[in-house]
Amino acid sequence: MNPLTLGYSPCPNDTYIFNALVNGHLDWHGPALAPPLLEDVETLNDWALQGRLDITKVSCHALGHLRREYTLLPAGAALGRGCGPLLVTKETRQADGTSGWRIAIPGRFTTAALLLQLYAPGVQTVILRFDRIMESIAQGQVDAGVIIHESRFTYQQHGLRCVCDLGAWWEQESGLPIPLGCIVMRKSLGPDLHARVAAGIAASIRWADEHPLEVLPYIRAHAQEMDIEVMRNHIDLYVNSFSKDLGPEGQAAIEALLQRGEAVGLFPGMEG
């Protein structure tokens, strides 16, 4: 078998999760892995839709389009409470609702885009790379934007205010944690390899938990935001018990999100 292709984002939570697995810190008895490809999550979503990668991080929204070809792994997810995308605008903009606003989203298949459509159906959106959204709002190129990743910790420095915490809105609506991203693997590779890779990802997280200083150089090498405190906050927020094992609650949260996406026609159901 050729080495399996692997993709994840350069964000601190993903590099924290995968560092030990891809850099030889584990006694790894799983399949050989090709050097990882680190890209923005919307690029990874697109690549998965093209069937380009064997194992990859994707948005839970994108999973709705991928369920026939890919299996959801129980480890490596970004899911929790108090960690959802934020809808932000200029501090000077009046709180007049979202009607007529042009709102930037960090990719068509991101969970942020799905949450915005559930919160404000039919709103006009503009697709921008996640790290350009705050600047575009500040410059008046768009009226508002949905921010993710480390932008959650820095948006006030750009003269922006939060209109709605979409993660908190989801939690109130569903009673479940917000499922943001997950790891998927080709179904054709079979359940044995699925289980071995999932176990390796969980072991990689445990290694990072036990070696917090040794994991930092890899995180720093790829982080968009180099401030150490921001990186630590990012990891603390997005890497948690659900990352090691989704469990029944995590599985239920993802299924609820997909069901709501199906209900509003954002992706097909699994019937038929």
Backbone hydrogen bonds in HBPLUS format (Angstrom, degrees):
<---DONOR---> <-ACCEPTOR-->    atom                        ^
c    i                          cat <-CA-CA->   ^        H-A-AA   ^      H-
h    n   atom  resd res      DA  || num        DHA   H-A  angle D-A-AA Bond
n    s   type  num  typ     dist DA aas  dist angle  dist       angle   num
A0004-LEU N   A0032-ALA O   2.80 MM  28  6.25 159.4  1.85 152.1 145.8     1
A0034-ALA N   A0004-LEU O   2.85 MM  30  5.66 169.9  1.86 139.5 142.4     2
A0055-ILE N   A0005-THR O   2.95 MM  50  6.20 148.2  2.05 152.5 162.7     3
A0037-LEU N   A0006-LEU O   2.91 MM  31  6.29 159.7  1.95 152.6 158.9     4
A0007-GLY N   A0055-ILE O   2.99 MM  48  6.49 142.3  2.14 141.0 152.8     5
A0057-LYS N   A0007-GLY O   2.92 MM  50  6.20 146.6  2.04 141.1 151.6     6
A0008-TYR N   A0037-LEU O   3.10 MM  29  6.55 150.8  2.19 150.2 158.1     7
A0039-GLU N   A0008-TYR O   3.11 MM  31  6.36 141.6  2.27 133.7 143.3     8
A0014-ASP N   A0011-CYS O   3.04 MM   3  5.63 122.8  2.38 116.1 129.1     9
A0015-THR N   A0011-CYS O   3.10 MM   4  6.36 168.7  2.11 161.7 165.3    10
A0016-TYR N   A0012-PRO O   2.92 MM   4  5.83 150.6  2.01 141.7 149.9    11
A0017-ILE N   A0013-ASN O   3.06 MM   4  6.17 153.9  2.13 136.9 143.8    12
A0018-PHE N   A0014-ASP O   2.94 MM   4  6.12 163.4  1.97 155.6 158.7    13
A0019-ASN N   A0015-THR O   3.02 MM   4  5.49 135.8  2.22 137.5 144.3    14
A0022-VAL N   A0018-PHE O   3.02 MM   4  6.16 162.7  2.05 169.4 173.4    15
A0023-ASN N   A0019-ASN O   2.94 MM   4  5.80 136.8  2.13 151.5 162.4    16
A0025-HIS N   A0020-ALA O   3.07 MM   5  4.64 152.1  2.15 140.1 142.9    17
A0043-THR N   A0040-ASP O   2.99 MM   3  5.39 125.7  2.30 108.7 122.4    18
A0044-LEU N   A0040-ASP O   3.10 MM   4  6.51 155.1  2.16 149.9 157.6    19
A0045-ASN N   A0041-VAL O   2.80 MM   4  6.08 149.4  1.89 145.2 154.1    20
A0046-ASP N   A0042-GLU O   3.01 MM   4  6.24 161.3  2.05 144.6 148.4    21
A0047-TRP N   A0043-THR O   2.90 MM   4  6.19 160.9  1.94 151.2 156.7    22
A0048-ALA N   A0044-LEU O   2.90 MM   4  6.08 156.7  1.96 148.9 154.8    23
A0049-LEU N   A0045-ASN O   3.00 MM   4  6.28 154.9  2.07 148.6 155.6    24
A0050-GLN N   A0046-ASP O   3.04 MM   4  6.35 133.7  2.26 140.7 153.4    25
A0050-GLN N   A0047-TRP O   3.12 MM   3  5.00 129.4  2.39  91.6 105.3    26
A0052-ARG N   A0047-TRP O   2.91 MM   5  5.26 171.7  1.92 153.4 150.6    27
A0051-GLY N   A0048-ALA O   2.88 MM   3  4.81 151.6  1.96 100.2 109.6    28
A0186-ARG N   A0054-ASP O   2.95 MM 132  5.43 150.4  2.04 151.6 159.0    29
A0056-THR N   A0184-VAL O   2.95 MM 128  5.57 160.0  2.00 154.0 159.5    30
A0184-VAL N   A0056-THR O   2.92 MM 128  5.57 166.1  1.94 156.5 158.0    31
A0058-VAL N   A0182-CYS O   2.88 MM 124  5.63 157.2  1.93 162.6 169.7    32
A0182-CYS N   A0058-VAL O   2.88 MM 124  5.63 158.6  1.93 161.5 168.0    33
A0063-LEU N   A0059-SER O   3.13 MM   4  6.53 142.9  2.28 144.2 154.8    34
A0060-CYS N   A0180-LEU O   2.89 MM 120  5.58 166.8  1.90 137.0 135.5    35
A0064-GLY N   A0061-HIS O   2.99 MM   3  5.62 145.1  2.12 114.1 122.8    36
A0065-HIS N   A0062-ALA O   2.81 MM   3  5.44 152.2  1.89 119.1 127.2    37
A0066-LEU N   A0063-LEU O   2.98 MM   3  4.85 151.3  2.06 101.7 111.0    38
A0069-GLU N   A0066-LEU O   3.03 MM   3  5.70 141.6  2.18 120.1 129.7    39
A0070-TYR N   A0066-LEU O   2.91 MM   4  5.76 156.8  1.96 165.9 171.3    40
A0187-LYS N   A0069-GLU O   2.93 MM 118  5.75 174.2  1.94 141.0 141.0    41
A0071-THR N   A0185-MET O   2.71 MM 114  5.27 169.5  1.72 155.3 156.2    42
A0185-MET N   A0071-THR O   2.94 MM 114  5.27 147.9  2.04 140.6 150.9    43
A0073-LEU N   A0183-ILE O   2.86 MM 110  5.60 173.5  1.86 162.3 161.3    44
A0246-LEU N   A0074-PRO O   2.86 MM 172  5.17 141.1  2.02 136.2 148.7    45
A0076-GLY N   A0243-SER O   2.59 MM 167  4.67 163.7  1.62 149.8 148.7    46
A0078-ALA N   A0181-GLY O   2.88 MM 103  4.89 164.9  1.90 124.7 129.0    47
A0180-LEU N   A0078-ALA O   2.92 MM 102  5.49 151.4  2.00 155.1 164.4    48
A0181-GLY N   A0078-ALA O   3.12 MM 103  4.89 158.4  2.17 130.4 137.1    49
A0080-GLY N   A0178-ILE O   3.23 MM  98  5.52 155.5  2.29 136.0 139.9    50
A0178-ILE N   A0080-GLY O   2.81 MM  98  5.52 148.0  1.91 165.9 156.1    51
A0166-LEU N   A0085-PRO O   2.93 MM  81  5.58 130.6  2.18 149.5 164.4    52
A0086-LEU N   A0147-ILE O   3.17 MM  61  5.39 156.4  2.23 144.0 150.2    53
A0147-ILE N   A0086-LEU O   2.86 MM  61  5.39 157.5  1.91 156.6 157.2    54
A0087-LEU N   A0164-CYS O   2.88 MM  77  5.18 177.7  1.88 162.4 163.2    55
A0163-VAL N   A0087-LEU O   2.66 MM  76  5.47 160.4  1.69 156.2 163.1    56
A0164-CYS N   A0087-LEU O   3.29 MM  77  5.18 156.3  2.35 134.4 139.1    57
A0088-VAL N   A0145-GLY O   2.85 MM  57  5.54 165.9  1.87 166.5 166.6    58
A0145-GLY N   A0088-VAL O   2.96 MM  57  5.54 150.2  2.05 153.0 160.6    59
A0089-THR N   A0161-ARG O   3.00 MM  72  5.63 152.7  2.08 154.9 163.2    60
A0161-ARG N   A0089-THR O   2.80 MM  72  5.63 158.1  1.85 158.9 166.2    61
A0093-ARG N   A0090-LYS O   3.14 MM   3  5.37 154.4  2.21 106.3 113.7    62
A0091-GLU N   A0159-GLY O   2.98 MM  68  5.79 157.6  2.03 148.8 142.7    63
A0096-ASP N   A0094-GLN O   2.85 MM   2  5.58 129.0  2.11 110.5  94.7    64
A0101-TRP N   A0098-THR O   3.02 MM   3  5.35 165.4  2.04 131.6 133.4    65
A0143-ASP N   A0102-ARG O   2.90 MM  41  5.31 140.7  2.05 142.7 154.8    66
A0144-ALA N   A0102-ARG O   3.39 MM  42  6.63 150.7  2.48 147.8 145.8    67
A0103-ILE N   A0124-GLN O   2.99 MM  21  6.26 174.0  1.99 148.3 150.0    68
A0126-VAL N   A0103-ILE O   2.88 MM  23  5.92 146.0  2.00 135.6 137.1    69
A0104-ALA N   A0144-ALA O   2.89 MM  40  6.30 163.1  1.92 139.5 138.1    70
A0146-VAL N   A0104-ALA O   2.84 MM  42  6.19 153.3  1.91 159.8 165.6    71
A0105-ILE N   A0126-VAL O   2.83 MM  21  6.08 152.5  1.91 151.2 156.1    72
A0128-LEU N   A0105-ILE O   2.99 MM  23  6.07 167.5  2.01 162.2 165.1    73
A0110-THR N   A0107-GLY O   3.38 MM   3  5.42 169.6  2.40 106.6 109.2    74
A0113-ALA N   A0110-THR O   3.15 MM   3  5.31 123.4  2.49  97.8 110.2    75
A0114-LEU N   A0110-THR O   3.27 MM   4  6.69 156.2  2.33 144.5 150.4    76
A0115-LEU N   A0111-THR O   2.87 MM   4  6.09 166.6  1.88 156.9 159.9    77
A0116-LEU N   A0112-ALA O   3.03 MM   4  6.22 156.7  2.09 145.8 152.0    78
A0117-GLN N   A0113-ALA O   3.12 MM   4  6.37 157.3  2.17 146.5 151.9    79
A0118-LEU N   A0114-LEU O   3.00 MM   4  6.30 147.1  2.11 148.2 157.8    80
A0119-TYR N   A0115-LEU O   2.86 MM   4  6.04 151.5  1.94 148.7 156.8    81
A0120-ALA N   A0116-LEU O   2.73 MM   4  5.77 166.0  1.75 156.0 159.8    82
A0123-VAL N   A0120-ALA O   3.25 MM   3  5.90 153.0  2.33 144.4 142.6    83
A0132-ARG N   A0129-ARG O   2.91 MM   3  5.56 165.8  1.93 128.7 131.1    84
A0136-SER N   A0132-ARG O   3.11 MM   4  6.23 154.2  2.18 147.0 154.4    85
A0137-ILE N   A0133-ILE O   3.02 MM   4  6.33 151.2  2.10 154.1 161.6    86
A0138-ALA N   A0134-MET O   2.98 MM   4  6.22 171.9  1.99 154.8 157.0    87
A0139-GLN N   A0135-GLU O   2.97 MM   4  6.13 144.8  2.10 144.7 153.7    88
A0141-GLN N   A0136-SER O   2.88 MM   5  5.16 140.5  2.04 162.6 163.9    89
A0140-GLY N   A0137-ILE O   2.95 MM   3  5.11 158.8  1.99 108.8 115.6    90
A0151-SER N   A0148-ILE O   3.25 MM   3  5.78 139.2  2.43 140.4 137.7    91
A0152-ARG N   A0149-HIS O   3.24 MM   3  6.21 165.9  2.27 123.8 126.5    92
A0153-PHE N   A0150-GLU O   2.95 MM   3  5.60 154.2  2.02 117.4 124.0    93
A0154-THR N   A0151-SER O   3.10 MM   3  5.12 149.5  2.19 102.3 111.4    94
A0155-TYR N   A0151-SER O   3.11 MM   4  5.66 131.9  2.36 161.3 158.3    95
A0157-GLN N   A0154-THR O   3.01 MM   3  5.57 140.6  2.17 115.3 125.8    96
A0158-HIS N   A0155-TYR O   2.96 MM   3  5.35 155.4  2.02 110.1 118.2    97
A0159-GLY N   A0156-GLN O   3.16 MM   3  5.26 158.1  2.21 112.2 111.9    98
A0169-TRP N   A0165-ASP O   2.94 MM   4  6.25 155.9  2.00 151.4 159.3    99
A0170-TRP N   A0166-LEU O   2.95 MM   4  6.11 156.5  2.01 138.1 144.0   100
A0171-GLU N   A0167-GLY O   2.92 MM   4  6.21 161.4  1.95 150.9 155.8   101
A0172-GLN N   A0168-ALA O   2.96 MM   4  6.18 156.3  2.01 148.8 154.6   102
A0173-GLU N   A0169-TRP O   2.90 MM   4  6.12 156.2  1.96 149.6 156.7   103
A0174-SER N   A0170-TRP O   2.80 MM   4  5.88 161.9  1.83 160.0 164.0   104
A0175-GLY N   A0171-GLU O   2.71 MM   4  4.92 144.7  1.83 130.2 140.6   105
A0189-LEU N   A0186-ARG O   3.26 MM   3  5.72 160.9  2.30 109.8 115.3   106
A0190-GLY N   A0187-LYS O   3.06 MM   3  5.85 165.3  2.09 123.9 128.1   107
A0194-HIS N   A0190-GLY O   3.06 MM   4  6.28 158.7  2.11 150.7 157.4   108
A0195-ALA N   A0191-PRO O   2.95 MM   4  6.06 163.6  1.98 147.4 150.4   109
A0196-ARG N   A0192-ASP O   3.06 MM   4  6.34 156.2  2.12 147.1 153.9   110
A0197-VAL N   A0193-LEU O   2.92 MM   4  6.06 165.0  1.94 156.1 159.2   111
A0198-ALA N   A0194-HIS O   2.97 MM   4  6.14 163.6  2.00 151.3 156.4   112
A0199-ALA N   A0195-ALA O   2.97 MM   4  6.11 156.8  2.02 144.5 150.7   113
A0200-GLY N   A0196-ARG O   3.00 MM   4  6.20 149.7  2.09 140.4 148.7   114
A0201-ILE N   A0197-VAL O   2.93 MM   4  6.26 153.0  2.01 152.8 159.5   115
A0202-ALA N   A0198-ALA O   3.03 MM   4  6.30 164.6  2.06 151.3 155.1   116
A0203-ALA N   A0199-ALA O   2.93 MM   4  6.13 155.5  1.99 145.6 152.7   117
A0204-SER N   A0200-GLY O   2.91 MM   4  6.09 144.9  2.04 140.7 150.4   118
A0205-ILE N   A0201-ILE O   3.06 MM   4  6.41 148.8  2.16 148.8 156.3   119
A0206-ARG N   A0202-ALA O   3.07 MM   4  6.40 159.8  2.11 147.8 153.2   120
A0207-TRP N   A0203-ALA O   2.94 MM   4  6.20 153.2  2.01 145.6 152.8   121
A0208-ALA N   A0204-SER O   3.09 MM   4  6.35 157.8  2.14 142.9 148.2   122
A0209-ASP N   A0205-ILE O   2.90 MM   4  6.22 156.6  1.95 153.0 159.8   123
A0210-GLU N   A0206-ARG O   3.03 MM   4  6.26 144.5  2.16 143.8 153.0   124
A0210-GLU N   A0207-TRP O   3.12 MM   3  5.12 122.5  2.46  94.5 109.0   125
A0211-HIS N   A0207-TRP O   2.93 MM   4  6.08 121.5  2.28 141.7 157.8   126
A0211-HIS N   A0208-ALA O   3.19 MM   3  4.99 141.3  2.35  93.8 104.8   127
A0215-VAL N   A0211-HIS O   3.24 MM   4  6.43 140.3  2.41 155.9 165.6   128
A0216-LEU N   A0213-LEU O   3.31 MM   3  5.49 146.5  2.43 101.8 110.8   129
A0219-ILE N   A0215-VAL O   3.35 MM   4  6.63 159.7  2.39 150.5 156.5   130
A0220-ARG N   A0216-LEU O   2.82 MM   4  5.97 170.8  1.83 168.4 170.2   131
A0221-ALA N   A0217-PRO O   3.02 MM   4  6.11 148.3  2.12 141.9 149.9   132
A0222-HIS N   A0219-ILE O   3.15 MM   3  5.62 150.6  2.24 109.8 117.9   133
A0223-ALA N   A0219-ILE O   2.99 MM   4  5.95 133.2  2.21 152.3 166.3   134
A0231-MET N   A0227-ASP O   3.05 MM   4  6.38 159.7  2.09 155.1 161.2   135
A0232-ARG N   A0228-ILE O   2.98 MM   4  6.21 160.3  2.02 147.7 152.7   136
A0233-ASN N   A0229-GLU O   2.91 MM   4  6.12 159.9  1.96 147.9 153.7   137
A0234-HIS N   A0230-VAL O   2.89 MM   4  6.04 156.1  1.94 147.5 154.5   138
A0235-ILE N   A0231-MET O   2.99 MM   4  6.28 162.1  2.02 152.1 155.9   139
A0236-ASP N   A0232-ARG O   2.88 MM   4  6.06 168.5  1.90 154.0 157.5   140
A0237-LEU N   A0233-ASN O   2.96 MM   4  6.08 146.0  2.08 144.4 152.9   141
A0238-TYR N   A0234-HIS O   3.04 MM   4  6.18 162.1  2.07 153.1 157.2   142
A0239-VAL N   A0235-ILE O   2.89 MM   4  5.46 148.3  1.99 152.1 154.0   143
A0243-SER N   A0240-ASN O   2.91 MM   3  5.33 136.9  2.10 107.8 120.1   144
A0244-LYS N   A0241-SER O   3.21 MM   3  5.40 131.2  2.46  99.8 111.3   145
A0245-ASP N   A0241-SER O   3.14 MM   4  6.43 155.1  2.21 148.5 155.7   146
A0250-GLY N   A0246-LEU O   3.11 MM   4  4.49 135.7  2.32 141.7 136.9   147
A0251-GLN N   A0247-GLY O   2.97 MM   4  6.14 164.9  2.00 158.1 162.8   148
A0252-ALA N   A0248-PRO O   2.91 MM   4  6.02 155.1  1.97 144.0 151.1   149
A0253-ALA N   A0249-GLU O   2.96 MM   4  6.18 150.3  2.05 144.7 152.4   150
A0254-ILE N   A0250-GLY O   3.11 MM   4  6.40 163.0  2.14 152.2 155.2   151
A0255-GLU N   A0251-GLN O   3.01 MM   4  6.22 164.1  2.03 150.3 155.1   152
A0256-ALA N   A0252-ALA O   2.89 MM   4  6.04 153.4  1.96 145.6 152.9   153
A0257-LEU N   A0253-ALA O   3.06 MM   4  6.31 158.1  2.11 148.3 153.6   154
A0258-LEU N   A0254-ILE O   3.01 MM   4  6.26 163.2  2.04 153.4 157.7   155
A0259-GLN N   A0255-GLU O   2.90 MM   4  6.06 155.5  1.96 147.2 154.2   156
A0260-ARG N   A0256-ALA O   3.05 MM   4  6.27 153.4  2.12 145.8 152.2   157
A0261-GLY N   A0257-LEU O   2.98 MM   4  6.25 153.3  2.05 147.0 154.9   158
A0262-GLU N   A0258-LEU O   2.88 MM   4  6.12 157.9  1.93 149.9 155.7   159
A0263-ALA N   A0259-GLN O   2.96 MM   4  6.14 154.4  2.02 142.0 149.1   160
A0264-VAL N   A0260-ARG O   3.28 MM   4  6.53 140.5  2.45 141.9 149.6   161
A0266-LEU N   A0261-GLY O   2.94 MM   5  5.26 158.4  1.99 157.8 152.6   162
A0265-GLY N   A0262-GLU O   2.98 MM   3  5.01 161.8  2.01 107.8 112.7   163
